[in-house]
Amino acid sequence: MKFTLLVITYGRDEYCIRSLASALENLPSPERVVLVDDRTHELGFAGAVQHGWNQILATDAEWIVHLEADFLFNGPVDLDAMAELAADEHVAQVALKRQAWNPLEKRAGGIVELDPDSFEEGTINGNPYTAHRKFFTTNPSLYRRDIAERGWPQVPKSEGMFSLGLFSDPAIVSTFWGGKFDPPAVTHIGDERQGTGY
């Protein structure tokens, strides 16, 4: 499939190099790469996302793979299969689940384990996925052009605000690719948040 790889980094070059190498190894070749480097923190988190989306929307790109450049892929990614799910107008994104990261997730044993009743497993063409309405994530994921066309809120806690906007439509869900209790598909290697305005 043809897709644009959107890479957002805040200047931690050691992470970015590893993340890009992992992407090249485990993803199909992208049609184009859009790199947003906000090492000066002039854009901030919200501004960096919108800056990347502006560049993508100036092209004919239909599919976006979002990569914050402090993630590694734990194995090959079947984007074609993921796109079959992401093509559903009611699916905002198909994300790859990361390991438990914050203290609450670590105590529970994972993102899903923290609130398992909020996640529902389904299948598409024999492939499992896990749907929820808890958040839209900027962790590694696949989404359609029309998601970027919504625009990213230029406010503090923008990820949460974008999620609230999406889920104001009761038919919209986000998904993780894979079963509800499958092991993580990506590993977050950043040891602290960079940027501002999350």
C-alpha positions as CSV (number, residue, x, y, z in Angstrom):
1,M,0.0,0.0,0.0
2,K,1.1,3.6,-0.5
3,F,1.5,5.6,2.7
4,T,3.3,8.6,4.1
5,L,5.4,8.0,7.2
6,L,5.1,10.9,9.6
7,V,8.1,11.0,11.9
8,I,8.0,13.5,14.9
9,T,11.2,13.9,16.9
10,Y,12.4,16.4,19.5
11,G,16.1,16.1,18.8
12,R,17.0,13.0,20.8
13,D,19.1,11.7,17.9
14,E,20.1,8.4,19.5
15,Y,16.4,7.4,19.8
16,C,15.5,8.8,16.4
17,I,18.2,6.8,14.6
18,R,17.1,3.6,16.3
19,S,13.5,4.3,15.7
20,L,13.9,5.0,12.0
21,A,16.1,1.9,11.5
22,S,13.4,-0.2,13.2
23,A,10.7,1.3,10.9
24,L,12.7,0.6,7.8
25,E,13.2,-3.0,8.9
26,N,9.6,-3.7,9.9
27,L,7.4,-1.5,7.7
28,P,6.9,-1.6,3.9
29,S,8.7,1.2,2.1
30,P,6.8,4.5,2.4
31,E,5.8,6.5,-0.6
32,R,7.2,9.6,1.3
33,V,8.6,10.5,4.7
34,V,7.6,13.7,6.5
35,L,10.0,14.5,9.3
36,V,9.2,17.1,11.9
37,D,12.2,17.9,14.1
38,D,11.2,20.2,17.0
39,R,14.4,20.0,18.9
40,T,14.1,23.7,19.7
41,H,10.6,23.2,21.1
42,E,9.3,26.1,19.1
43,L,6.3,24.1,17.8
44,G,5.5,22.2,20.9
45,F,3.7,18.8,20.8
46,A,0.4,20.2,19.3
47,G,2.2,22.4,16.8
48,A,4.5,19.5,15.7
49,V,1.5,17.3,14.9
50,Q,-0.2,20.0,13.0
51,H,3.0,21.0,11.1
52,G,3.3,17.4,10.0
53,W,-0.3,17.2,9.0
54,N,0.0,20.4,7.0
55,Q,2.8,19.0,4.9
56,I,0.9,15.7,4.3
57,L,-2.3,17.4,3.4
58,A,-0.4,19.4,0.7
59,T,0.1,16.0,-1.1
60,D,-2.3,13.4,-2.3
61,A,-1.5,11.1,0.6
62,E,-4.4,8.9,1.7
63,W,-2.8,6.9,4.4
64,I,-0.6,8.1,7.3
65,V,1.7,6.0,9.6
66,H,2.4,8.1,12.6
67,L,5.7,7.5,14.4
68,E,7.0,9.4,17.4
69,A,10.7,8.7,17.0
70,D,11.2,7.0,20.3
71,F,9.5,3.7,19.5
72,L,10.8,0.4,18.1
73,F,8.8,-2.1,16.3
74,N,8.8,-5.6,17.8
75,G,8.3,-7.3,14.5
76,P,7.1,-6.9,10.9
77,V,3.9,-4.9,10.5
78,D,1.2,-6.0,8.0
79,L,-0.1,-2.5,6.9
80,D,-2.3,-4.0,4.2
81,A,-4.3,-6.0,6.8
82,M,-4.4,-3.0,9.2
83,A,-5.7,-0.8,6.3
84,E,-8.7,-3.1,5.9
85,L,-9.8,-2.2,9.4
86,A,-8.7,1.5,9.2
87,A,-10.7,1.9,6.0
88,D,-13.9,1.7,8.1
89,E,-15.2,5.3,8.5
90,H,-16.0,4.5,12.1
91,V,-12.4,3.6,12.9
92,A,-10.3,6.6,13.8
93,Q,-7.0,4.7,13.9
94,V,-5.3,1.3,14.1
95,A,-2.6,1.6,16.6
96,L,0.2,-0.7,17.7
97,K,0.1,-1.4,21.4
98,R,3.1,-0.4,23.5
99,Q,4.3,-1.9,26.8
100,A,3.0,-0.6,30.1
101,W,4.6,2.8,30.7
102,N,3.2,4.8,33.5
103,P,2.9,3.6,37.1
104,L,-0.8,2.7,36.9
105,E,-0.2,0.6,33.7
106,K,2.8,-1.1,35.3
107,R,0.9,-2.1,38.4
108,A,-2.0,-3.4,36.3
109,G,0.2,-5.2,33.8
110,G,-0.6,-3.2,30.7
111,I,-2.7,-0.6,29.0
112,V,-5.7,-3.0,28.4
113,E,-5.2,-4.7,31.8
114,L,-5.6,-1.3,33.5
115,D,-9.3,-1.1,32.4
116,P,-10.1,-4.3,30.5
117,D,-13.9,-3.8,30.4
118,S,-13.3,-0.7,28.2
119,F,-11.7,-2.8,25.4
120,E,-13.6,-5.2,23.1
121,E,-12.0,-7.7,20.8
122,G,-13.1,-8.3,17.3
123,T,-11.8,-9.8,14.1
124,I,-11.5,-8.7,10.4
125,N,-10.7,-11.3,7.8
126,G,-9.4,-13.6,10.6
127,N,-7.2,-10.9,12.1
128,P,-7.9,-9.9,15.7
129,Y,-8.2,-6.2,16.8
130,T,-9.2,-4.5,20.0
131,A,-11.6,-1.6,19.9
132,H,-12.1,1.1,22.5
133,R,-13.2,4.7,23.0
134,K,-10.7,5.8,25.6
135,F,-8.2,7.8,23.6
136,F,-6.6,8.6,20.2
137,T,-2.9,8.0,20.5
138,T,0.1,9.5,18.8
139,N,2.0,6.3,19.4
140,P,2.7,4.3,16.2
141,S,-0.5,3.9,14.3
142,L,-2.2,3.9,10.9
143,Y,-5.0,6.4,10.0
144,R,-6.7,7.9,7.0
145,R,-6.2,11.3,5.5
146,D,-9.6,12.5,6.7
147,I,-8.4,12.2,10.3
148,A,-5.7,14.7,9.7
149,E,-8.2,16.9,7.9
150,R,-9.9,17.4,11.3
151,G,-6.9,19.5,12.5
152,W,-5.1,19.1,15.7
153,P,-6.1,21.2,18.7
154,Q,-3.6,23.9,19.5
155,V,-4.2,23.8,23.2
156,P,-2.7,22.1,26.3
157,K,-3.6,18.4,26.7
158,S,-4.2,18.4,22.9
159,E,-4.2,14.6,22.6
160,G,-7.1,14.4,25.1
161,M,-8.9,17.2,23.4
162,F,-8.6,15.6,20.0
163,S,-9.9,12.4,21.5
164,L,-12.9,14.2,23.0
165,G,-13.7,15.7,19.6
166,L,-13.6,12.3,17.9
167,F,-15.6,10.5,20.5
168,S,-18.4,13.1,20.5
169,D,-19.6,10.8,17.7
170,P,-20.8,7.7,19.5
171,A,-20.0,5.5,16.5
172,I,-16.3,6.3,16.4
173,V,-13.7,3.9,17.9
174,S,-10.0,3.7,18.1
175,T,-8.4,0.3,17.8
176,F,-5.3,-1.7,18.7
177,W,-4.1,-4.2,16.1
178,G,-4.1,-7.6,17.7
179,G,-6.0,-9.4,20.4
180,K,-7.0,-7.8,23.7
181,F,-4.3,-9.4,25.7
182,D,-1.7,-9.9,23.0
183,P,1.9,-8.7,23.9
184,P,3.0,-5.3,22.8
185,A,3.7,-4.7,19.1
186,V,6.0,-1.7,19.8
187,T,8.4,-0.7,22.5
188,H,8.6,2.9,23.9
189,I,12.3,3.6,24.5
190,G,12.1,7.3,25.4
191,D,13.0,7.8,29.1
192,E,11.2,11.1,29.5
193,R,8.8,13.3,27.5
194,Q,10.2,16.0,25.3
195,G,8.3,18.9,23.9
196,T,5.5,20.9,25.4
197,G,1.8,21.1,25.3
198,Y,0.8,17.5,25.5
